[in-house]
Structures are given as C-alpha cells and as structure tokens.
Amino acid sequence: MTERRIAVVSAGLGRPSSTLLLGEKLATAAEAALRERGIEARVDVVELRDHAHDLTNNMLTGFPASSLREMLERVTGADGVIAVTPIFNASYSGLFKTFFDVLEQDALAGRPVLIAATGGTPRHSLALEHALRPMFAYLRSVVVPTAVYAASEDWGAGGDPAGGLTGLTGLTGRIGRAAEEFAALVADRQAPERTDPYADPVPFERLLRGGD
C-alpha cells in the first residue's frame, strides 16, 4: 500500500491542549480519507512547546540544536502539514510564528498545508484568513481551501466536537471537509527527490586553497 507522511504542528501551550486535540482530530480524519484512497498515512505529531527554548536559541544564533534539527526535518520531510495554533490578540501565537521563521527558505514550497486554530470566542476565526493563510501563501505552500477554527463553545462535553454543532457548519463537519480536501492534495502530490546538502562536503584542503 502507498504511504504518505503527515506532520501535525501544534503550538498549544497547555496540557491538556485544545489546540493539540484539534490537530489530532484533523489527522485522524485525514488518515481515514487517505485510507479510502488506498493510501496509508504515517502521522508525526510535533508539540512546539517542547522545543520553545531551542527555537529561541535558533533565532538568536541561526543554528538549530541537533534535537531541533531532527524535528525540523520531520516536518519539512512530510508529504503534508497540519498546522494548528491558538489565537492570541487576533493572530497566531509567537511560538507558532517562530517555528515557521526558522525553516529554510522554500522548505514548504508546494507542500499541502491544512491550517487550523483554537480560541475562546468565534470572533477570532478571521485570523485564519488574515494571518495564517497569507503567511503560508508567502511560503508558497498549497493551502487547503477549508480552514478549521474551534472556539470554546464548539467543544462538547469532554472535549468531543460531536457534542457541539452538527452538519457542515459544525466543527465535526468542518473537520471532515477540510480533511477530505487535504487528503486529496496529499494523495496527488508527487514528492520531489530529496538530497542531503551535507552528503558530499567540500574537502577541507580544497577550502584552504580557495575552492579551486
């Protein structure tokens, strides 16, 4: 069976985290949609809170620690990315932005990205369109048409979105529709051949001679 890799990037700060929960539910729905297409999905969940200090150091020094480099490679090596952030002051969180700021240029170019967010009030849902979507367009990612926002009132008892509104306008419906769109893009994507820039280093003696 064909396999695709999906990375879930969650910028949730708390534990438990509604941001992480939303990302996991989107990944589960995407897995099911890909399975219907005969594709097995391998999901890798990344919680940015676990890498906050390394991300800050990377911003200051320009170099990622080994653990952070490994995490960045897992995300940039995925066939599709589900990116979820809490909304603070009508925009994505600083931790979320920092992560995408440290990625190499064009690291997500052509990559399907499903954007999602959580917040306390439905009024913040427009942040998906005026903040997240333009950022990923700048990164030249292929952003899924349906973005998913979950306000506090969208969650039912126990954090189950099925307890909230139903249909395409409810959270469950939005998750399903976005996951279908995401799965279609991931399934159709032809992954480019990836090369390791460090696989063929220039010998030190040649560097001393000025690279001739």
C-alpha positions as a Python dict, from the first residue, in 0.01 Angstrom:
ca = {
    (1, 'M'): (0, 0, 0),
    (2, 'T'): (120, 351, -83),
    (3, 'E'): (232, 555, 217),
    (4, 'R'): (222, 927, 289),
    (5, 'R'): (372, 1113, 584),
    (6, 'I'): (170, 1379, 766),
    (7, 'A'): (317, 1618, 1023),
    (8, 'V'): (90, 1782, 1281),
    (9, 'V'): (245, 2102, 1417),
    (10, 'S'): (71, 2217, 1734),
    (11, 'A'): (153, 2544, 1908),
    (12, 'G'): (-66, 2471, 2207),
    (13, 'L'): (81, 2582, 2538),
    (14, 'G'): (-130, 2399, 2795),
    (15, 'R'): (-174, 2037, 2889),
    (16, 'P'): (-434, 1922, 2811),
    (17, 'S'): (-441, 2137, 2497),
    (18, 'S'): (-746, 2203, 2281),
    (19, 'T'): (-503, 2307, 2005),
    (20, 'L'): (-332, 1967, 2012),
    (21, 'L'): (-671, 1794, 2034),
    (22, 'L'): (-791, 1972, 1721),
    (23, 'G'): (-473, 1879, 1535),
    (24, 'E'): (-510, 1513, 1633),
    (25, 'K'): (-875, 1503, 1522),
    (26, 'L'): (-782, 1657, 1188),
    (27, 'A'): (-505, 1399, 1146),
    (28, 'T'): (-743, 1112, 1229),
    (29, 'A'): (-994, 1239, 972),
    (30, 'A'): (-717, 1282, 713),
    (31, 'E'): (-593, 927, 782),
    (32, 'A'): (-942, 791, 715),
    (33, 'A'): (-978, 995, 395),
    (34, 'L'): (-641, 872, 267),
    (35, 'R'): (-722, 512, 356),
    (36, 'E'): (-1032, 536, 137),
    (37, 'R'): (-792, 623, -146),
    (38, 'G'): (-576, 319, -76),
    (39, 'I'): (-305, 520, 99),
    (40, 'E'): (-166, 452, 445),
    (41, 'A'): (-80, 763, 645),
    (42, 'R'): (207, 787, 893),
    (43, 'V'): (135, 1074, 1134),
    (44, 'D'): (406, 1258, 1328),
    (45, 'V'): (279, 1497, 1597),
    (46, 'V'): (508, 1785, 1697),
    (47, 'E'): (431, 1994, 2006),
    (48, 'L'): (621, 2319, 1973),
    (49, 'R'): (610, 2384, 2348),
    (50, 'D'): (865, 2102, 2387),
    (51, 'H'): (1108, 2290, 2160),
    (52, 'A'): (1045, 2650, 2270),
    (53, 'H'): (1393, 2710, 2413),
    (54, 'D'): (1569, 2554, 2114),
    (55, 'L'): (1359, 2764, 1876),
    (56, 'T'): (1458, 3081, 2064),
    (57, 'N'): (1825, 2983, 2055),
    (58, 'N'): (1795, 2912, 1683),
    (59, 'M'): (1654, 3261, 1627),
    (60, 'L'): (1948, 3413, 1818),
    (61, 'T'): (2230, 3204, 1673),
    (62, 'G'): (2100, 3099, 1334),
    (63, 'F'): (2182, 2735, 1406),
    (64, 'P'): (1943, 2463, 1530),
    (65, 'A'): (2036, 2223, 1808),
    (66, 'S'): (2054, 1858, 1699),
    (67, 'S'): (1716, 1773, 1854),
    (68, 'L'): (1555, 2073, 1686),
    (69, 'R'): (1716, 1989, 1351),
    (70, 'E'): (1568, 1641, 1372),
    (71, 'M'): (1222, 1784, 1440),
    (72, 'L'): (1251, 2035, 1155),
    (73, 'E'): (1347, 1756, 916),
    (74, 'R'): (1045, 1551, 1023),
    (75, 'V'): (816, 1841, 938),
    (76, 'T'): (980, 1952, 614),
    (77, 'G'): (1009, 1590, 502),
    (78, 'A'): (637, 1524, 538),
    (79, 'D'): (404, 1499, 239),
    (80, 'G'): (155, 1730, 410),
    (81, 'V'): (140, 1950, 719),
    (82, 'I'): (-148, 2021, 958),
    (83, 'A'): (-63, 2348, 1134),
    (84, 'V'): (-264, 2445, 1441),
    (85, 'T'): (-221, 2750, 1665),
    (86, 'P'): (-407, 2916, 1949),
    (87, 'I'): (-518, 3268, 1861),
    (88, 'F'): (-376, 3547, 2078),
    (89, 'N'): (-459, 3914, 2013),
    (90, 'A'): (-635, 3828, 1685),
    (91, 'S'): (-337, 3642, 1534),
    (92, 'Y'): (-122, 3329, 1560),
    (93, 'S'): (93, 3277, 1868),
    (94, 'G'): (455, 3392, 1882),
    (95, 'L'): (573, 3033, 1925),
    (96, 'F'): (388, 2929, 1609),
    (97, 'K'): (542, 3213, 1406),
    (98, 'T'): (890, 3146, 1545),
    (99, 'F'): (878, 2788, 1423),
    (100, 'F'): (798, 2886, 1066),
    (101, 'D'): (1051, 3171, 1080),
    (102, 'V'): (1340, 2928, 1139),
    (103, 'L'): (1256, 2700, 846),
    (104, 'E'): (1484, 2714, 545),
    (105, 'Q'): (1357, 2917, 251),
    (106, 'D'): (1115, 2717, 32),
    (107, 'A'): (1115, 2429, 284),
    (108, 'L'): (737, 2402, 249),
    (109, 'A'): (705, 2518, -111),
    (110, 'G'): (444, 2311, -294),
    (111, 'R'): (355, 2124, 26),
    (112, 'P'): (-16, 2078, 114),
    (113, 'V'): (-95, 2259, 441),
    (114, 'L'): (-418, 2244, 640),
    (115, 'I'): (-448, 2547, 868),
    (116, 'A'): (-648, 2541, 1191),
    (117, 'A'): (-678, 2740, 1512),
    (118, 'T'): (-844, 2749, 1851),
    (119, 'G'): (-967, 3039, 2061),
    (120, 'G'): (-1208, 3148, 2328),
    (121, 'T'): (-1453, 3326, 2100),
    (122, 'P'): (-1574, 3281, 1739),
    (123, 'R'): (-1474, 3642, 1670),
    (124, 'H'): (-1110, 3532, 1633),
    (125, 'S'): (-1187, 3291, 1348),
    (126, 'L'): (-1096, 3553, 1086),
    (127, 'A'): (-733, 3526, 1198),
    (128, 'L'): (-712, 3213, 983),
    (129, 'E'): (-775, 3423, 673),
    (130, 'H'): (-593, 3747, 755),
    (131, 'A'): (-290, 3596, 934),
    (132, 'L'): (-231, 3223, 871),
    (133, 'R'): (-336, 3190, 507),
    (134, 'P'): (-121, 3484, 386),
    (135, 'M'): (181, 3350, 574),
    (136, 'F'): (161, 3009, 409),
    (137, 'A'): (93, 3170, 72),
    (138, 'Y'): (420, 3360, 120),
    (139, 'L'): (591, 3029, 200),
    (140, 'R'): (448, 2903, -133),
    (141, 'S'): (262, 2617, 31),
    (142, 'V'): (-60, 2477, -115),
    (143, 'V'): (-315, 2579, 148),
    (144, 'V'): (-632, 2372, 182),
    (145, 'P'): (-942, 2582, 94),
    (146, 'T'): (-1127, 2497, 417),
    (147, 'A'): (-966, 2629, 735),
    (148, 'V'): (-1088, 2498, 1071),
    (149, 'Y'): (-1146, 2715, 1375),
    (150, 'A'): (-1267, 2580, 1710),
    (151, 'A'): (-1399, 2820, 1973),
    (152, 'S'): (-1467, 2710, 2329),
    (153, 'E'): (-1837, 2669, 2250),
    (154, 'D'): (-1760, 2425, 1966),
    (155, 'W'): (-1641, 2156, 2204),
    (156, 'G'): (-1896, 1929, 2366),
    (157, 'A'): (-1869, 1758, 2699),
    (158, 'G'): (-1529, 1601, 2744),
    (159, 'G'): (-1379, 1787, 2453),
    (160, 'D'): (-1575, 1591, 2191),
    (161, 'P'): (-1670, 1809, 1894),
    (162, 'A'): (-1952, 1568, 1816),
    (163, 'G'): (-2125, 1713, 2119),
    (164, 'G'): (-2136, 2055, 1954),
    (165, 'L'): (-2299, 2167, 1632),
    (166, 'T'): (-2353, 1911, 1357),
    (167, 'G'): (-2352, 1932, 980),
    (168, 'L'): (-2107, 2114, 756),
    (169, 'T'): (-2134, 2429, 967),
    (170, 'G'): (-2040, 2249, 1289),
    (171, 'L'): (-1690, 2159, 1398),
    (172, 'T'): (-1725, 1790, 1307),
    (173, 'G'): (-1841, 1883, 958),
    (174, 'R'): (-1562, 2136, 909),
    (175, 'I'): (-1302, 1883, 1021),
    (176, 'G'): (-1435, 1626, 776),
    (177, 'R'): (-1450, 1866, 483),
    (178, 'A'): (-1100, 2007, 546),
    (179, 'A'): (-957, 1657, 590),
    (180, 'E'): (-1104, 1544, 257),
    (181, 'E'): (-953, 1842, 77),
    (182, 'F'): (-618, 1787, 248),
    (183, 'A'): (-616, 1415, 170),
    (184, 'A'): (-687, 1482, -198),
    (185, 'L'): (-388, 1716, -221),
    (186, 'V'): (-157, 1481, -28),
    (187, 'A'): (-264, 1182, -237),
    (188, 'D'): (-196, 1362, -566),
    (189, 'R'): (135, 1513, -461),
    (190, 'Q'): (445, 1382, -631),
    (191, 'A'): (721, 1421, -374),
    (192, 'P'): (1043, 1560, -524),
    (193, 'E'): (1363, 1367, -477),
    (194, 'R'): (1526, 1491, -158),
    (195, 'T'): (1901, 1535, -143),
    (196, 'D'): (2119, 1579, 163),
    (197, 'P'): (2320, 1904, 127),
    (198, 'Y'): (2584, 1759, 362),
    (199, 'A'): (2622, 1428, 177),
    (200, 'D'): (2910, 1549, -44),
    (201, 'P'): (3112, 1804, 158),
    (202, 'V'): (3396, 2005, 8),
    (203, 'P'): (3730, 1868, 136),
    (204, 'F'): (3899, 2093, 393),
    (205, 'E'): (4219, 2111, 185),
    (206, 'R'): (4020, 2248, -108),
    (207, 'L'): (3862, 2512, 112),
    (208, 'L'): (4212, 2622, 218),
    (209, 'R'): (4306, 2659, -148),
    (210, 'G'): (4009, 2887, -208),
    (211, 'G'): (3775, 2624, -351),
    (212, 'D'): (3964, 2576, -682),
}
